[in-house]
Amino acid sequence: MIAELFNRIAEEEQGERYKFYPRPSSAGPDRCIRSLVYDASSVPSKPFTGRTLLVFDDGSWHEQLSMDWLRKSVFKVHSEQMKVKCPPPFTWGHIDFMVTTPLKIDILVEHKAINHFSFQRYWDDEYPFDYLTQCALYSHGIQTHLNPACKWIILLLKNKNTAQYLELFCNYDIILDNLHVTEKILSTGETKGTDEYPLLSIDNIVKDACNKFYSVFDYRDKKTLPRRPFEIDDWHCQYCGWGDICWEGYEQEFKTFEKGQLPDAAGAIKKYFVASEEKKKVTKLYDVNRDTIKALMIENNLNEAVVENFLCRLTLTKDKKHRLYIKQIK
């Protein structure tokens, strides 16, 4: 009765898209530069979907909830949505908030609410480079115009599925233009890294972000486009407001490709060929054993069987084909 209303209401309530300007939240290396050029060139974008708008709204409320909990602690929460002057070509950005420790140390906090799978990746071995770039730009502005000693940053990631938190404790050296991720800290108390041995160092992080937008302006002024950094089935393209116009007429564009030499590719090609041959062997082994198990289950009129610590299940598709599922059990 009401479930279908939310997306529709969000779509009807949305106003016009913001006017383009260099935003710290768009400056990271994973953000598609081609979409930024479309935006800077005033090419109309598709409206946001209702679900996307609800996700944006959801993230804002998670941020408020986190600040409410922090206010019950020894940390002083302040400077919510404070305007910060960022280096050119950026103008202004708005930080999420800051905290002051009992030792009177100010720390910039950038809060993000993310899904469970992204949360797990960032705890394991990946890093949210776009978020870290945004943090560095804010820190650069704070150190330049407000507090030269404020070099510490907490990128606080909240798992929207489990309410678990992951803290990336960072510092930004404005002289060297270098951001260090010194520790990863889970709300369970687990940690990775130390201040002496950073988990990650990113050189020229603000310079690269600024140069990215100078390139955007250059493409815009010359009325050209950079190459597409993603394939059409990548999520960046699937959710992009300029995805349709970006890939329109690509068939004709592809016909202009030519034969020629491929420099610096020999190593990757050899590795690909070896991996391809191994994949064929593994696939053949997989197919043979799958067919053997299916035949044995059909012969014995079984749709489920336990063999040692494996559960085998046979199902039937709509077109009467047998499908086998196997999972390991305790």
N, C-alpha and C positions, 0 to 999 in steps of 0.2 A: 504493500500500500504506500509506504513512504520511502522505501529504499531507493527507488528510482528517481526520487525527487532531488536528491542532493546534487548530483552532477548537473542536472538541468538548471537548478537555482544558481549554482556557481557560474555556469556559462552565461546565464541571463544577466547576472549582477556585475560581470567583469566590465571594466571600462576600457578605454583605448590603451594600447600598449605604450609603455614609457618611451619618451624621446631618447634616441641613441646618444650616449656619451661613454667614454672609457670608464668602465666599472671595475673595481678590484675583484669582484666576484666572477668576472668574465675573463680575467687576465691569465689564468693558468695554462700550462702546456697542453692539457687534455681538452680544452675548449676549442671547438672547430673555428678556425680563423675564417673559413669561407662563409660561414653563417654570420660572422661579425661584419664582413664586408657587405653582405646583403643588407644587414641592419643599418650600417653606416651610410649605405647608398639609398636609404629610404624605400627599399623594395618591400611591399606589403607582406606581412607574415600571416599565416593562418592563426586564428584565435586559439588561445589555450583551451585544452579540453577541460571539462568540469573536474575530472579526476585529478588533473595536474594542479588545478587551482586549489583543490581540497588538500593535496599533499603540501603545497606551500603554506596554507593556513595551519595545517597540522603541525608543521615544523615550528611555526611561531609560538604555538601554545606549549609545545614541549620545552622551548626555551624559557618561557615564563614559569613553567613548573620547576625547572631546574634552579632558576634564580630564587624561587620561593623556598626551596629546600636549603639552598646555600645561606639564605638570610637567617636560618636557625643555627648556623655554625659560628665559629670564631672569625670567619672571613667577613669583611665588610664589602657588600656588593654596591657598586656605584657606576656612574657614567653610562647608563643604558642608552643605546642608540646615539652615543655622542658623535658629533660630526668631526671628522679628522681630515685635514688637508694632506693629500697624497702627492707624490712627485709627478711632474708633467710626463706624459700628456693627461694623466688622471687629474681630476680636480678635487672632489670630495668623496669620502666614503663614510659609512656609519658603522661603528663597531657594535658588537652585541652588548658587551659590558666589560667592566674591569672588577677585579677584587683586590683588596688590600689585606695582606697577611698580618698576624699579630706582631710581626717584626717590622711593620710599616713598609713592606715591599709591595709595590704596585705591579699587578700582572694583568696583561691583556687576555681576555677570554673570548674565543670564537666558538659558538655553539652550533652543532649540526645534529639533526635527528635523521638517522639512516636506517635502512632495512637490515635484517639479520645477516644476510649473505655478505653485504659490503662490510659490516661490522667485523665479521669473522676474518675476512681477507685482510683488513687493516690491522687486526691483532696478530695475524700470522706473519706475513712477509711483504705486504703491499703498503703503499702510502697514498693518501689523497693529495696529490700534488697541486690540484687547483685550490683546495682549501688552504694548503700551506703557503701558496703564493699570495692569497688574499691576506693571510695573517702577516706576512712579511711587509706587504704594502701598508697595512695599518700601523705596524710597528715602526716603519720608516717615518710615517707621518707624525706619530706620537713622539719619537725621539727627536725629530727635527724641530717641531713646533711647540711641544708641551712639556716633555720630561725626558731629557737625554739619558737618564739612568734606567728608563723603563724598557729593558731589552728582553724580558721574560714573557713567554706566551704559553697559554694552555689552549690547545685545540681539543675541545670537549665533544666527543661523539656519543650520542645516546642511541642505543638499540631500541627502536620503536616496538619491536616484538617482545622483548624481554625486560625492558626498563633497566638494562645493564649499561654501565658507562665505561668508555675507554678514553683515557687522557693521553694525549701526545704532548709531552712537556718539551718546549722548544726555547731557543734563544736566537735572536737576530742581531748580528754584528753589522751595524750600519756602515762602518768604515770599509770592511771587506766585502760587504753585500753578500753575506753568507748566513744561511739559516741552518742551525743544527737541531735535529730531533734527538734529544738526549735520553729520554725514557718513554716507554709505553707502560701505562698503569691501568689495570682493570679495577673495577669496583669491588672485585673479590679479593684484592690485595696482591694479585700476581703482577710482577714487573719484568720488564726487559730493558737492558741498557743502563748506562751510568753516565754521569756528567763528564767523566774523564774519557770515556770511549763512546762517542755518539753513535746512535743507530744509523743515522743518515745525515749527510751534509750536502747542501745544495748551494753551489756557487752562482754568483751573478743573478740571483733570483729576481730581484727588483728590476735590474737592468734588462733582463730578458723579457719581463712582463711589459716594460715600457716600450721596448723595441717591437714587441708584437703589435701593439696598437699603432705605432708609427707605420708599420707595414700595412695595417688595415687602411689607414688614411692614404697611403701611397697607392694601394690597389684601387681605392675609391676614386681618387683624383684622376688616375689613368684610365678609369672605367674598364679594368681588367679583374680577373678572378684568380685566386690561387688554386692549386690542384686540390681535389677532394682528398682529405686525409683519412676518410673512412669508406668502407664498402656500403652499398645500399642497404644491406640487411643488418648493419650495425645499429645498436640502439640509439647512437647519436643521430643517425639519419631518420630512424623510425619516429623519434619524438621531436624532430626539428620542424619549426614553423616554416622553413624554406625548403624542406626536403623535396617537395614536388617540383618546384621550379628549378632546383639545383640539378636534378636528374632528368629533367625534361629534354628530350632530343639526344640523349646519350648514345643511342644506337648509331646515329649519324656521326657523332663525335668519334666513336670507336672505329668506324670505317676509315678514319684518317690515319690510324696507326699504321706503321710501316715495319718492314723487316730490317734488322740491323744487328750490331754488336751490343752485348750487355756487360758493361764493365763492372768489376768488383763483385761479381755474382758467383764465381766458380766455387768458392767454399760452401756457400749456402746450397747451391745446386747439388753438389756431391753429397752433402748431409741429407738433403731432401730425398735423393735417389735411394740411398741406403735405408733411410727410414721407411720409404715407400715399399721397398722389397720386404722389409721386416713386417710391415703392416699386412702385406699380402699373405705371408706365412701365418701370422696370428689370426687373420680373418678366416683363412681356410681351416685352420685348426678349430676355431670357434664354430664355424658352420657344420663341420663334420660331427663334432661332439654334441652340438645342439640337436641335430637331426637324429643322432643315435638315441639320445635321452627321450625325445618326443616319440620315436618309434616304439621304444620299450614301454612307455606309459600308455600309449594307445593299445599296444598288444595285450597289456595287463588290465585294460579298462580302468585306468587310474587318472583322476584329474588333480590329485595331490599326493605327494609321497615325501617321507622324511628319510634321507639317506645320510647316516652319520650325523654331522652337524649342518646339513643343508636341507632346506625346504624347497621342493620342486612343485610348481603349480602349472597346470595346463588349462588355458582358457580358449574359447572359440570366438572368432571375430564375426562380424555381420556377414562377411562373404565366405563363412565356413572354413576359415583357415585356422590351424592350431598355432597358438602363441605360448611360448614357454617363458616362465619366470623362475629364477633361482635366487635365493638369498641365504646368507649364512645365518645360522641361529646359534644361540648359546647352548 
